[in-house]
Amino acid sequence: MAADLESGLLQSIDEAGSIQDTGAYAESHSVDHMALVGVMKSLLAAELILVEDIDHSRLALTEEARLYLEAGSPEAQVFNAIPESGISLADLKVKLDGTVGDVGFKQAMQQRWVAISKEGGAPLVMRKVPTIQDAVQTALVAVDRGQDTEVAAATVAALKKRKLLTTEAWKTYRLTKGIKFARQRVKEATDLTADMLAKGTWRDAPFKAYNFDALGLAPPSGHLHPLLKVRTAFRKIFVSMGFEEMPTNNYVESSFWNFDALFQPQQHPARDAHDTFFLTCPATTPCSSLPQDYLERVRETHQTGGWGSTGYGYAWQEAEAEKNLLRTHTTAVSSRMLYRLAQNGFRPAKYFSIDRVFRNEAVDRTHLAEFHQIEGVVAGVGLTLGDLIGTLTEFFARLGLPTLRFKPAYNPYTEPSMEIFSYSEQLGKWIEVGNSGMFRPEMLRPMGLPEDVNVIAWGLSLERPTMILYGIDNIRDLFGHKVALSMVKRNPLCRLGL
C-alpha cells in the first residue's frame, strides 16, 4: 500500500510539476492523509521532494455549544421558560438546568429581554419584549454547517469569550520536485560488497553518503553492579595504604572461629538461632580438627580468664563451638589470619576483607539477611588507640569523609571500642559509618601473639555508602532478586573522594 501510494505521488508530481495541497490530493484519491504524510516524510528525507507547509484553521463548536444547537442558547431557553404572568427566580432555576439558568438569566438581562418586577409584592421575572431572535443559536448552526464567513467577527469574539467556539488548526502540504527527484525511488547502497566488485556494478550504483558525525550504536557489553564498582574503589584505597587482602571464600564457619576465638561467650544473644543461620547438614565441625593447644587456651580463657581478665566463669562446651553456621561477620576470617600470623613468627601486618556475611534479620528497606562487610585489621608492636584514630582518619579521608567523630561502644572482642560518625555533605547530617576497636588480649594471647603486640580493627557496610553514592533509598533495590537490570546499566562509575 505504501509503495503504491509513493509511486502514485511521484507520478503526480512529475506530471503536474507539483501537488498544490496534500489534503485535496488525499480526498480526491480516497487515501488517508496521515498515511500520505508518512510517505511524504520518507521522500523528503531522500531529497526526492520539497515540502511547504499550508496552515489551515476553522471555527468549531465546543461540547457545551453542541447542547444549544437544538434547544437554543441559554438566554433563549430562559426567555421561553417565563410565562406571561411571570415566575420567581428560584422557580425559574428549578425549571431549567442550574448552569443554563444562571448563565441564561444573566445574558437575558444584558439583552434586556427580561426584567424583575416587584409590583405584586414578591419579585417576579417578567418578559420585557414579546419575541426574540436567538442570534447565538443562528451563529452556532452556521459554524456547525461550515458557514463560518456568515458569522460576524464581533459575534465570533463574543462566543469565544463564552467558550462556545474554538479555533481548530491543521496543516496540509505543497509538494514540489527535490534535487534528487525521480519517478521511482532508487535504493542507495550502504556498503561496497564483494558481489559489486566482482560484477562491476559498483561503478553505476548510487551510494548513501556516510555521516561521520554519527555516534553509531553502542557496542554490546556487560555492566558492573554498583556494589562491585564501590567495592573496587574501597579495594584500591586499602591497597594504596599498604593492606593485604584476606581470603574470604569460606562462607560457612564453625562457631569456634566465628565466636569462641573472638572471646565471645557461648551464652551471648548473637549465638541464638534468632540472630544466626545455623546449618543442619553438615551440622558440626569436630573440635578434633582444630589445633588442640589453641583450643585448650581458648577454653581456659573463657572459663577463668587471663592477662588481667577473670573470664566469663562458665563451663565452656565443645558441642557449642562445633556448630556450623553462615558467618555473621568477616572477623571470623581475621581470627584465622591472626592465628596463622602468630604461628609463623610474628611480623607487622595489615589485612583487609570485603565479602558477604549473613544475619537472621527481618528484611526491610534498610536491612537484608545477607550483606557485605568491609573490614580493616592492623597488627603491630605497641599500637594504641591513637594509632586507631589516626588510621581511621586517613582511611575515611580517602573516602571523601574527612570529618570524624567517635563514640564509646561495646563489642565482646574489642576494648576500647568506638562507633565512627562522619558528617556527610551530600546528606547534610552526621551519619554512622562504622565500628572499631582494639582486639582484647583474651582474643590475641591464646593465639600466641607476643605480649607487646596489639591489633586495631574497624568494619563498615558496603551497601550503606553505595546507597548514599547512588541515591538509592531502599536496600532491596540495590541487592537481591528485586534489583532492576536497568539500574545496573544506567549507573555511572563510582568516584570516591580519593
Residue, then its C-alpha position, 0 to 999 in steps of 0.5 A: m500500500a505504501a509503495d503504491l501510494e509513493s509511486g502514485l505521488l511521484q507520478s503526480i508530481d512529475e506530471a503536474g510539476s507539483i501537488q498544490d495541497t496534500g489534503a485535496y490530493a488525499e480526498s480526491h484519491s480516497v487515501d488517508h492523509m496521515a498515511l500520505v504524510g508518512v510517505m511524504k516524510s520518507l521522500l523528503a528525507a531522500e531529497l526526492i521532494l520539497v515540502e511547504d507547509i499550508d496552515h489551515s484553521r476553522l471555527a468549531l463548536t465546543e461540547e457545551a455549544r453542541l447542547y444549544l444547537e437544538a434547544g437554543s442558547p441559554e438566554a433563549q431557553v430562559f426567555n421561553a421558560i417565563p410565562e406571561s404572568g411571570i415566575s420567581l427566580a428560584d422557580l425559574k432555576v428549578k425549571l431549567d438546568g442550574t448552569v443554563g439558568d444562571v448563565g441564561f438569566k444573566q445574558a437575558m438581562q444584558q439583552r434586556w429581554v427580561a426584567i424583575s418586577k416587584e409590583g405584586g409584592a414578591p419579585l417576579v421575572m417578567r418578559k420585557v419584549p414579546t419575541i426574540q431572535d436567538a442570534v447565538q443559536t443562528a451563529l452556532v448552526a452556521v459554524d456547525r454547517g461550515q458557514d463560518t464567513e456568515v458569522a460576524a467577527a464581533t459575534v465570533a469574539a463574543l462566543k469565544k469569550r463564552k467558550l462556545l467556539t474554538t479555533e481548530a488548526w491543521k496543516t496540509y502540504r505543497l509538494t514540489k520536485g527535490i534535487k534528487f527527484a525521480r519517478q521511482r525511488v532508487k535504493e542507495a547502497t550502504d556498503l561496497t560488497a564483494d558481489m559489486l566488485a566482482k560484477g562491476t556494478w559498483r561503478d553505476a550504483p548510487f551510494k548513501a553518503y556516510n555521516f561521520d558525525a554519527l555516534g553509531l550504536a553502542p557496542p554490546s557489553g556487560h555492566l558492573h553492579p554498583l556494589l562491585k564498582v564501590r567495592t573496587a574503589f574501597r579495594k584500591i584505597f586499602v591497597s594504596m595504604g599498604f593492606e593485604e587482602m584476606p581470603t574470604n571464600n569460606y562462607v560457612e564457619s564453625s562457631f569456634w572461629n566465628f565466636d569462641a576465638l573472638f572471646q565471645p561467650q557461648q551464652h551471648p544473644a548473637r549465638d541464638a538461632h534468632d540472630t544466626f543461620f545455623l546449618t543442619c547438614p553438615a551440622t558440626t565441625p569436630c573440635s578434633s580438627l582444630p589445633q588442640d593447644y589453641l583450643e585448650r587456651v581458648r577454653e581456659t580463657h573463657q572459663t577463668g580468664g587471663w592477662g588481667s581478665t577473670g573470664y566469663g566463669y562458665a563451663w565452656q562446651e565443645a558441642e557449642a563451638e562445633k556448630n556450623l553456621l553462615r558467618t555473621h561477620t568477616t572477623a571470623v576470617s581475621s581470627r584465622m589470619l591472626y592465628r596463622l600470623a602468630q604461628n609463623g613468627f610474628r611480623p607487622a601486618k595489615y589485612f583487609s576483607i570485603d565479602r558477604v556475611f549473613r544475619n537472621e534479620a527481618v528484611d526491610r528497606t534498610h536491612l537484608a539477611e545477607f550483606h557485605q562487610i568491609e573490614g580493616v585489621v592492623a597488627g603491630v608492636g605497641l599500637t594504641l588507640g591513637d594509632l586507631i584514630g589516626t588510621l581511621t582518619e586517613f582511611f575515611a579521608r580517602l573516602g571523601l569523609p574527612t570529618l570524624r567523630f567517635k563514640p564509646a561502644y561495646n563489642p565482646y572482642t574489642e576494648p576500647s571500642m568506638e562507633i565512627f560518625s562522619y558528617s556527610e555533605q551530600l546528606g547534610k547530617w552526621i551519619e554512622v559509618g562504622n565500628s572499631g576497636m582494639f582486639r582484647p588480649e583474651m582474643l590475641r594471647p591464646m593465639g600466641l601473639p607476643e605480649d607487646v603486640n596489639v591489633i586495631a580493627w574497624g568494619l563498615s557496610l558496603e551497601r550503606p555508602t553505595m546507597i548514599l553514592y547512588g541515591i538509592d533509598n531502599i536496600r532491596d533495590l540495590f541487592g537481591h532478586k528485586v534489583a532492576l537490570s536497568m539500574v545496573k546499566r544506567n549507573p555511572l562509575c563510582r568516584l570516591g573522594l580519593 
